[in-house]
Amino acid sequence: MKNILAKNNFRHLPVTEDDKIVGIISVRDLVAFFANPRFR
């Protein structure tokens, strides 16, 4: 997902389930996730 955002210069991507949008993920969301010590 990180590569899709960077390669296409997107800052947000939709999150889908059963062809319905259920949320949005942003670059900021990914940065916060990877910065979280529990992820490591």
N, CA, C and O atoms as CSV, one atom per row, in Angstrom:
chain,resi,resn,atom,element,x,y,z
A,1,MET,N,N,0.830,-1.180,0.000
A,1,MET,CA,C,0.000,0.000,0.000
A,1,MET,C,C,0.877,1.247,0.000
A,1,MET,O,O,0.590,2.220,-0.698
A,2,LYS,N,N,1.931,1.209,0.777
A,2,LYS,CA,C,2.858,2.341,0.837
A,2,LYS,C,C,3.419,2.638,-0.549
A,2,LYS,O,O,3.549,3.802,-0.928
A,3,ASN,N,N,3.752,1.596,-1.308
A,3,ASN,CA,C,4.295,1.777,-2.655
A,3,ASN,C,C,3.257,2.352,-3.611
A,3,ASN,O,O,3.594,3.177,-4.461
A,4,ILE,N,N,2.017,1.936,-3.486
A,4,ILE,CA,C,0.948,2.465,-4.346
A,4,ILE,C,C,0.793,3.962,-4.111
A,4,ILE,O,O,0.681,4.735,-5.062
A,5,LEU,N,N,0.787,4.366,-2.852
A,5,LEU,CA,C,0.636,5.783,-2.527
A,5,LEU,C,C,1.801,6.593,-3.091
A,5,LEU,O,O,1.592,7.638,-3.707
A,6,ALA,N,N,3.018,6.117,-2.884
A,6,ALA,CA,C,4.198,6.860,-3.324
A,6,ALA,C,C,4.322,6.885,-4.844
A,6,ALA,O,O,4.570,7.940,-5.428
A,7,LYS,N,N,4.156,5.751,-5.478
A,7,LYS,CA,C,4.333,5.650,-6.933
A,7,LYS,C,C,3.336,6.524,-7.688
A,7,LYS,O,O,3.686,7.126,-8.703
A,8,ASN,N,N,2.118,6.597,-7.209
A,8,ASN,CA,C,1.062,7.333,-7.896
A,8,ASN,C,C,0.803,8.717,-7.316
A,8,ASN,O,O,-0.110,9.423,-7.745
A,9,ASN,N,N,1.624,9.097,-6.329
A,9,ASN,CA,C,1.486,10.400,-5.681
A,9,ASN,C,C,0.096,10.594,-5.071
A,9,ASN,O,O,-0.455,11.695,-5.089
A,10,PHE,N,N,-0.461,9.504,-4.530
A,10,PHE,CA,C,-1.742,9.563,-3.825
A,10,PHE,C,C,-1.472,9.842,-2.355
A,10,PHE,O,O,-0.452,9.414,-1.814
A,11,ARG,N,N,-2.372,10.548,-1.719
A,11,ARG,CA,C,-2.261,10.779,-0.280
A,11,ARG,C,C,-3.315,10.005,0.493
A,11,ARG,O,O,-3.199,9.845,1.708
A,12,HIS,N,N,-4.345,9.519,-0.200
A,12,HIS,CA,C,-5.423,8.757,0.429
A,12,HIS,C,C,-5.853,7.635,-0.508
A,12,HIS,O,O,-5.811,7.782,-1.729
A,13,LEU,N,N,-6.264,6.519,0.072
A,13,LEU,CA,C,-6.819,5.400,-0.687
A,13,LEU,C,C,-8.085,4.912,0.005
A,13,LEU,O,O,-8.153,4.889,1.234
A,14,PRO,N,N,-9.078,4.525,-0.772
A,14,PRO,CA,C,-10.285,3.972,-0.153
A,14,PRO,C,C,-10.035,2.551,0.347
A,14,PRO,O,O,-9.256,1.802,-0.242
A,15,VAL,N,N,-10.693,2.200,1.418
A,15,VAL,CA,C,-10.686,0.832,1.940
A,15,VAL,C,C,-12.056,0.259,1.608
A,15,VAL,O,O,-13.082,0.836,1.969
A,16,THR,N,N,-12.069,-0.881,0.917
A,16,THR,CA,C,-13.348,-1.446,0.482
A,16,THR,C,C,-13.574,-2.829,1.064
A,16,THR,O,O,-12.633,-3.555,1.385
A,17,GLU,N,N,-14.839,-3.170,1.189
A,17,GLU,CA,C,-15.261,-4.503,1.611
A,17,GLU,C,C,-16.537,-4.808,0.851
A,17,GLU,O,O,-17.503,-4.047,0.908
A,18,ASP,N,N,-16.538,-5.923,0.141
A,18,ASP,CA,C,-17.693,-6.296,-0.685
A,18,ASP,C,C,-18.089,-5.166,-1.636
A,18,ASP,O,O,-19.270,-4.852,-1.786
A,19,ASP,N,N,-17.086,-4.560,-2.275
A,19,ASP,CA,C,-17.285,-3.482,-3.255
A,19,ASP,C,C,-17.939,-2.229,-2.677
A,19,ASP,O,O,-18.492,-1.421,-3.422
A,20,LYS,N,N,-17.880,-2.062,-1.361
A,20,LYS,CA,C,-18.400,-0.852,-0.719
A,20,LYS,C,C,-17.254,-0.179,0.029
A,20,LYS,O,O,-16.436,-0.848,0.660
A,21,ILE,N,N,-17.202,1.132,-0.046
A,21,ILE,CA,C,-16.169,1.869,0.676
A,21,ILE,C,C,-16.511,1.866,2.162
A,21,ILE,O,O,-17.590,2.298,2.568
A,22,VAL,N,N,-15.566,1.369,2.965
A,22,VAL,CA,C,-15.780,1.304,4.414
A,22,VAL,C,C,-14.826,2.223,5.173
A,22,VAL,O,O,-14.916,2.347,6.394
A,23,GLY,N,N,-13.913,2.865,4.445
A,23,GLY,CA,C,-12.987,3.770,5.104
A,23,GLY,C,C,-11.987,4.354,4.130
A,23,GLY,O,O,-12.024,4.087,2.930
A,24,ILE,N,N,-11.097,5.155,4.675
A,24,ILE,CA,C,-10.035,5.803,3.910
A,24,ILE,C,C,-8.749,5.628,4.710
A,24,ILE,O,O,-8.752,5.767,5.933
A,25,ILE,N,N,-7.651,5.324,4.021
A,25,ILE,CA,C,-6.347,5.264,4.676
A,25,ILE,C,C,-5.468,6.330,4.047
A,25,ILE,O,O,-5.489,6.530,2.832
A,26,SER,N,N,-4.698,7.010,4.879
A,26,SER,CA,C,-3.875,8.113,4.394
A,26,SER,C,C,-2.399,7.839,4.665
A,26,SER,O,O,-2.038,6.910,5.387
A,27,VAL,N,N,-1.571,8.667,4.072
A,27,VAL,CA,C,-0.134,8.586,4.322
A,27,VAL,C,C,0.123,8.772,5.815
A,27,VAL,O,O,0.963,8.082,6.393
A,28,ARG,N,N,-0.582,9.684,6.428
A,28,ARG,CA,C,-0.420,9.942,7.866
A,28,ARG,C,C,-0.765,8.696,8.688
A,28,ARG,O,O,-0.093,8.402,9.676
A,29,ASP,N,N,-1.801,7.968,8.288
A,29,ASP,CA,C,-2.170,6.727,8.976
A,29,ASP,C,C,-1.025,5.719,8.923
A,29,ASP,O,O,-0.708,5.078,9.925
A,30,LEU,N,N,-0.408,5.583,7.749
A,30,LEU,CA,C,0.696,4.635,7.597
A,30,LEU,C,C,1.912,5.051,8.417
A,30,LEU,O,O,2.556,4.208,9.043
A,31,VAL,N,N,2.228,6.337,8.419
A,31,VAL,CA,C,3.362,6.827,9.207
A,31,VAL,C,C,3.132,6.541,10.683
A,31,VAL,O,O,4.039,6.073,11.371
A,32,ALA,N,N,1.946,6.812,11.173
A,32,ALA,CA,C,1.627,6.560,12.582
A,32,ALA,C,C,1.707,5.074,12.901
A,32,ALA,O,O,2.197,4.694,13.964
A,33,PHE,N,N,1.232,4.236,11.996
A,33,PHE,CA,C,1.259,2.793,12.217
A,33,PHE,C,C,2.692,2.287,12.317
A,33,PHE,O,O,3.032,1.561,13.251
A,34,PHE,N,N,3.539,2.669,11.351
A,34,PHE,CA,C,4.913,2.175,11.341
A,34,PHE,C,C,5.769,2.798,12.438
A,34,PHE,O,O,6.786,2.221,12.820
A,35,ALA,N,N,5.382,3.959,12.952
A,35,ALA,CA,C,6.118,4.597,14.041
A,35,ALA,C,C,5.764,3.992,15.395
A,35,ALA,O,O,6.477,4.209,16.375
A,36,ASN,N,N,4.681,3.243,15.457
A,36,ASN,CA,C,4.222,2.645,16.703
A,36,ASN,C,C,5.181,1.529,17.126
A,36,ASN,O,O,5.414,0.601,16.352
A,37,PRO,N,N,5.738,1.599,18.331
A,37,PRO,CA,C,6.678,0.570,18.790
A,37,PRO,C,C,6.067,-0.837,18.831
A,37,PRO,O,O,6.797,-1.822,18.722
A,38,ARG,N,N,4.772,-0.945,18.982
A,38,ARG,CA,C,4.141,-2.272,19.020
A,38,ARG,C,C,4.192,-2.955,17.665
A,38,ARG,O,O,4.093,-4.179,17.592
A,39,PHE,N,N,4.345,-2.188,16.587
A,39,PHE,CA,C,4.430,-2.772,15.251
A,39,PHE,C,C,5.734,-3.534,15.083
A,39,PHE,O,O,5.780,-4.552,14.393
A,40,ARG,N,N,6.781,-3.046,15.706
A,40,ARG,CA,C,8.115,-3.641,15.540
A,40,ARG,C,C,8.156,-4.902,16.269
A,40,ARG,O,O,9.184,-5.580,16.271
